[in-house]
């Protein structure tokens, strides 16, 4: 009995030591992941700033504008990467970081926007988060620029339905709609070209049109589960 009790005591002690060691390893792994994530975001922001700086020294107006747009979008991706996770490194629900990103975009544009966000209670898959968010932001910026105009105001409603086999992101605004003969599939706009590229990357479909007095941008795609 004494031998058995002593063996159990040593086994429990060893188990507790292993548990402590694995907890320390897990904490170290999470810390390393957060640090790596932070560095990637910072490096992207530096690249964006360098492009903007390079553009300021270019005399050709078209080239300067292209470099400024590229720099701004890279800095936007850096912001998306920072907001995708909370302070402890856990994936943030779509709705949580969408509120931050869209509020920042509206403030940067100086627009007076009444913004409502529905759905999106779950995090996006890491491989789909950036393209989905870019589609949302390009649709939002399109509303600010073309729907409301400079210094204009209006309502924007963003929703993400994650309940079905296909997830559906919808961005609608009550601003001025596109011309009646407008075809988003043929548009040369950089923003819409980015949207089409992101939809293709997701294996999804992007649509844009007028519904009941609202301009509606809709992205549908199959979510990844792995």
HELIX and SHEET records of a PDB file:
HELIX    1   1 UNK A    2  UNK A   56  1                                  55    
HELIX    2   2 UNK A   61  UNK A   83  1                                  23    
HELIX    3   3 UNK A   94  UNK A  109  1                                  16    
HELIX    4   4 UNK A  126  UNK A  142  1                                  17    
HELIX    5   5 UNK A  143  UNK A  148  3                                   6    
HELIX    6   6 UNK A  190  UNK A  202  1                                  13    
SHEET    1   A 5 UNK A 112  UNK A 119  0                                        
SHEET    2   A 5 UNK A 153  UNK A 161  1                                        
SHEET    3   A 5 UNK A 166  UNK A 173 -1                                        
SHEET    4   A 5 UNK A 214  UNK A 222 -1                                        
SHEET    5   A 5 UNK A 205  UNK A 211 -1                                        
END                                                                             
